[in-house]
Structure formats: C-alpha cells, structure tokens
Amino acid sequence: LNQALFLLASPVAADRVCGALIVDTLTDEEICAGMFFWVLHLRFCKTNDYAKAIKGSFSSSTNGWIGLPKGIQEATMALIPLPPTPPPDGADFDRLLKILVQRSLKSREVFHRFYFGLKCETSVGDAESDGIQAILDELVAAVQAGGYEERIQMVRSQEAFLDKMTAMSRAHKPSTGSNIGATEFAKRLREDGATWETLRGEWYPTDTYGTVANSVLEAIHVYPSSCYPIKAQFHVDRVVEGGGVVAVDVDVSVPVADDSSPLPRQTADHTEGGGLRQTKGLIFKIGDDLRQDNFVMCFAQTVHGILQAAQIDVTITTYDIVSLSGQVGAVEEVPRAKSIRQIRDEYSDWALDFLKPSMTTEDDASATMDRLVKSCAGTALFTYILGVGDRHLDNVMMTEDGVIFQVDFGYIFGKDPHVNKYKAPKIRLDECVVHALGGAQSEHFQRMEALCLRGFIALRRASSLLIRAIYHLKHSKLPSLINETKFKKRIDRVKKLLMWGGSKLPEGEDSAILKFQEILDDSRNHVLQPVVELLHQCSTSFNL
C-alpha cells in the first residue's frame, strides 16, 4: 500500500505506472484503506502536468530524495518491473482507473468506497468535477453491465438515507441566533418518529451488508458544537448479495490497525428468522467537510504501515466515513467507547475505574494495559506528524478494553480554533491517561514513551513517503489547503515536525530523539491544558 502511494506521487511517469499496477496486487481491504488517495490521484493527474507540478517538491539541492524509505525501490521493482519503454502521458490514470473499476466488479466493498469517493468529489464544483462525474458514470455502467444491479441499488439507497437525514436535520436544526440549542434539537428529532420510520429498509451508509430495521429514538443525541452533529443508533439486519439474511454470526467490530488488539464487538442479536441483527451507531454531520477526516484515516494507516515495517508495535484505530458531498456525511461510531471528558466526569478514579470490567484477571489486566500503551503511542505519533488541533477531551476517546483513539479532525497541519489565544501542545497527553498508565515514572508510561521515540525515528526515515502521501492533497480543494501558498506552508510545517533542515537532514538521530523527548515532556506538562478545556467548555455551553 505504501509503495503504491510513494510511486503514484513520483515525478517520473514510469514510477506512477508502477504505482498503479501495484494497486492491483493489494487486498480489497488495502485498496479500500487507500481509496481517498486513489481518487485524488485520478483528479490530480487530470488537473495539471503532474511531473512539472511536483518535480522539486521533495528533492534536495542535489536532486536526491530525502528520507527515502529503505529498500522501497528494490522491493517495488521485484514486485512490478518497469515498463520496457517510457509510458505515454496519462498512462497512470488509465491503468489506475481500469484497475479500480475491475476490482469494483470483484468486491462490493471496493465498489462502495470508490463510488462514494467519486460522488463526493463531483460536489466540489470546480472544472475537474465534470471529469470525476464521467469516471463515476463509467463505474456505474461497468457494474451494471457486469450484472451487479443490486450494488447500484445499494448505494442509491445509502444516498437516500443520507438525503433523508439531511432534510430532517435542516427541518429541526436551530437557526443562527436562535435560543434553541443541542438539547432542544435532540428533543425535536426524537419526536419526529415518522421521518425516522422512512429510514426502515434503506441500506446503512457505512455497511455493504446491512439494511436498517428500525431507529433507536431514545439513543438520539446532539453534540453542542457549531454544526450540531447527530448521534443515532439503528438496528441493522445483515443481508447477502442478491437478497436474503445472513444466518451465521459474523464479526461486526470496527476494524483496527493492530489485529492483536481488537475493539469490542457491537451488540448483535439473532432475529426470529435466524438472521443477525446488530445495533450500530452513526454520527451524522452537516457543515463539515468529512473528506478531511477521510484523509486523516488514510494517512493514519500509512503511518501504521511504516511503523509495522519497522517492527514497532503500536495500535492506530480507524473507522468508516462516508461523504455524500463536501457538506454532508456520516461517521461510524466506535462501539463501547467514551470520551476522556465523560470518563473524568463519571468515574472517581478516572480511567482505572472505567477499565475495571476488562481487568478482572491478571492476564486481562496485562492485555488491557498493553492495548493502552500501544494505542497511546500510535495516536500520539500520527496526530503529531499531521499537527492535529482542537484536541480537547471530547475528541480523545477510550474503549472499555483500553484502546485510545481520537475523533473530529477539522483542524490539521497546525490549525486550531484558539490558535491566537494560546500555543497548544504538539501531542495531547492528558493526565487521565497518564494516571491510567501508572504515572509518568511507571513502567507502562516509560514503555509508551519508548515506542513514541522509536516510532518518530522510523517516520523521520520515511519522511519522503509521508510528504508524498500529503502531496496527493494538492488539488483536493480541502478547506485547510485551499490555495498554493497554504499548501506550501503545510508541507513546510510537516518537514519541520519531522526535523528536516533545508536540503538535508542536518541533525543526527540522537539529537532528533532528544528534541522529540522534549516535545513529549512539554505535552505532558503543558501548563495551559486546563485553559484548552475551559475555552472548549465555554464555546460549547452556548450551544447546549
């Protein structure tokens, strides 16, 4: 996966063709994981002269690649040999598009991700949207011709689900300047049973094998943030392609990057007919461009791939996101998780009390602490590289078995809603989590810090891959990267975080480790952490 990302962002046409060919060697899961990048590549390489646009963006004054992942060229050439003759212009576009369409015929998951990735890009409203629409039309025609009309019906139903949620939200959502807040908004939604009933039978937006049986009205909650996200729960029936109900128990847990640390299963019950019915949560948003969150999920998996290759065992949790446009989308809720703020408010001994049910035996306690250590390190590393902002305690989550993860990535590359009021720490290490690890002097905390330090060096060595991955965003029209000047500043900031220095890496790894250790210490001891929470509570209190 990372080899494909690396080569598709190369200024050399033959490299890009190689990258496209490597995509076809990936598993369906890996193709889905990188779908955001594949779609942006189809947009980017039709937007400009790709080679001219990116040449020199990564190279030093001597035209050498900085931070080239070790062995990536040799491994790539062994997997897919270079074409014997230079490929024609646009060959990477043609190869990649053909591969993604073919894989969409073989896998409904790939089709689902590809369809909504393209669908969202058609809403951007720029000159390239027509080209993306043509690709979407080609995909739909190929799937229909292949005899998979049911898949088209599935995505149309998922669109209808999101359209109905949009209409209902807009009908009840507080207007600007009104005295109605999140509490009243949620009450109105719960009272609109007729509209929720219309969702019955529609395909669940983030599930390619599930239709909505009914909505759990009492579970509706509205977050008191500016766009009033709606959290809802649904009973979802599992179905097979072509109709029918799945009669076997299946794992419906949200996937995580580390198979050794699975998240808890979502609630599942068998229906009278023998099929499987799940209770699943969804967070619906209007007003946020969830393409940015999709990018963060893809980038997190890129980081995890680098760390795995370096044999650094960390956990980075990702979850499904579906964007219908740059303004409408839905996020799959990670089951059995609470925000750190909830944990601090509800439990006297904070996370230790919250985690007690998963620590009833010595072996269970050891496994829970292991998940906590690995997930703290993994989350710290990828959010540091991306410069994720707005890290108040409602955005830092923990599952019942000790997996730390983060949500809501509206601020990245150093942006923060309170940037003019204080300088936020570069990594969010809350005292609640430090306490759960046993304190800053504990064995668990020291192990977490050691994973962070080793991971940072591995990411620094693979800096060119990370920069190339980010470069796919150049023409994404995301709010954080709206123009060329801002994009260059974002790239320069990532280079600085990776401790680049002009045309080369001037500092040795020992020096970089010491500097990163200082960042970890500052993040843990940051005196303005309480101010972060106070400002967030003040801003949300007006929306309750």
C-alpha positions, 0 to 999 in steps of 0.5 A, a space after each residue: 500500500 505504501 509503495 503504491 502511494 510513494 510511486 503514484 506521487 513520483 515525478 517520473 511517469 514510469 514510477 506512477 505506472 508502477 504505482 498503479 499496477 501495484 494497486 492491483 496486487 493489494 487486498 480489497 481491504 488495502 485498496 479500500 484503506 487507500 481509496 481517498 488517495 486513489 481518487 485524488 490521484 485520478 483528479 490530480 493527474 487530470 488537473 495539471 502536468 503532474 511531473 512539472 507540478 511536483 518535480 522539486 517538491 521533495 528533492 534536495 539541492 542535489 536532486 536526491 530524495 530525502 528520507 527515502 524509505 529503505 529498500 522501497 525501490 528494490 522491493 517495488 521493482 521485484 514486485 512490478 518491473 518497469 515498463 520496457 519503454 517510457 509510458 505515454 502521458 496519462 498512462 497512470 490514470 488509465 491503468 489506475 482507473 481500469 484497475 479500480 473499476 475491475 476490482 469494483 466488479 470483484 468486491 462490493 466493498 471496493 465498489 462502495 468506497 470508490 463510488 462514494 469517493 467519486 460522488 463526493 468529489 463531483 460536489 466540489 464544483 470546480 472544472 475537474 468535477 465534470 471529469 470525476 462525474 464521467 469516471 463515476 458514470 463509467 463505474 456505474 455502467 461497468 457494474 451494471 453491465 457486469 450484472 451487479 444491479 443490486 450494488 447500484 441499488 445499494 448505494 442509491 439507497 445509502 444516498 437516500 438515507 443520507 438525503 433523508 437525514 439531511 432534510 430532517 436535520 435542516 427541518 429541526 436544526 436551530 437557526 443562527 441566533 436562535 435560543 434553541 440549542 443541542 438539547 432542544 434539537 435532540 428533543 425535536 428529532 426524537 419526536 419526529 418518529 415518522 421521518 425516522 420510520 422512512 429510514 426502515 429498509 434503506 441500506 446503512 451508509 457505512 455497511 455493504 451488508 446491512 439494511 436498517 430495521 428500525 431507529 433507536 429514538 431514545 439513543 438520539 443525541 446532539 453534540 453542542 458544537 457549531 454544526 450540531 452533529 447527530 448521534 443515532 443508533 439503528 438496528 441493522 439486519 445483515 443481508 447477502 448479495 442478491 437478497 436474503 439474511 445472513 444466518 451465521 454470526 459474523 464479526 461486526 467490530 470496527 476494524 483496527 490497525 493492530 489485529 492483536 488488539 481488537 475493539 469490542 464487538 457491537 451488540 448483535 442479536 439473532 432475529 426470529 428468522 435466524 438472521 443477525 441483527 446488530 445495533 450500530 451507531 452513526 454520527 451524522 454531520 452537516 457543515 463539515 467537510 468529512 473528506 478531511 477526516 477521510 484523509 486523516 484515516 488514510 494517512 493514519 494507516 500509512 503511518 501504521 504501515 511504516 511503523 509495522 515495517 519497522 517492527 514497532 508495535 503500536 495500535 492506530 484505530 480507524 473507522 468508516 466515513 462516508 461523504 455524500 458531498 463536501 457538506 454532508 456525511 456520516 461517521 461510524 461510531 466506535 462501539 463501547 467507547 467514551 470520551 476522556 471528558 465523560 470518563 473524568 466526569 463519571 468515574 472517581 478514579 478516572 480511567 482505572 475505574 472505567 477499565 475495571 470490567 476488562 481487568 478482572 484477571 491478571 492476564 486481562 489486566 496485562 492485555 488491557 494495559 498493553 492495548 493502552 500503551 500501544 494505542 497511546 503511542 500510535 495516536 500520539 505519533 500520527 496526530 503529531 506528524 499531521 499537527 492535529 488541533 482542537 484536541 480537547 477531551 471530547 475528541 480523545 476517546 477510550 474503549 472499555 478494553 483500553 484502546 485510545 483513539 481520537 475523533 473530529 479532525 477539522 483542524 490539521 497541519 497546525 490549525 486550531 480554533 484558539 490558535 491566537 489565544 494560546 500555543 497548544 501542545 504538539 501531542 495531547 497527553 492528558 493526565 487521565 491517561 497518564 494516571 491510567 498508565 501508572 504515572 509518568 515514572 511507571 513502567 507502562 508510561 516509560 514503555 509508551 514513551 519508548 515506542 513514541 521515540 522509536 516510532 518518530 525515528 522510523 517516520 523521520 526515515 520515511 519522511 519522503 513517503 509521508 510528504 508524498 502521501 500529503 502531496 496527493 492533497 494538492 488539488 483536493 480543494 480541502 478547506 485547510 489547503 485551499 490555495 498554493 501558498 497554504 499548501 506550501 506552508 503545510 508541507 513546510 510545517 510537516 518537514 519541520 515536525 519531522 526535523 528536516 533542515 533545508 536540503 538535508 537532514 542536518 541533525 543526527 538521530 540522537 539529537 532528533 530523539 532528544 528534541 522529540 523527548 522534549 516535545 513529549 515532556 512539554 505535552 505532558 506538562 503543558 501548563 495551559 491544558 486546563 485553559 484548552 478545556 475551559 475555552 472548549 467548555 465555554 464555546 460549547 455551553 452556548 450551544 447546549 
